[in-house]
Amino acid sequence: MSDVAVMSGLDETTVCRLWDKAGWLDRISGRSLQSLISSVPGVAEYCTAHSIVKRRDALVAELEAEGLSSTWTP
């Protein structure tokens, strides 16, 4: 956690506050997220992949609520 703070230039209390909660990376935004993306490998890719999965899952749930089902599994 302290290494991430140093590498990203973020205050350690900011990282600590988020780090202790599950899904902390989903709650970080703005300058803090930009700092992490530019300094920690894999953060940008995680954000992109997570956004796509989250949107796809929401769409599948909407379709299932309308009575449609998918046989496709990732």
Protein Blocks (a to p, Z undefined) as FASTA:
>chain_A
ZZmmmmnopafklmmmmmmpghklmmggcjllmmmmmmmghklmmmmmmmmmmmmmmmmm
mmmmnopacfbdZZ
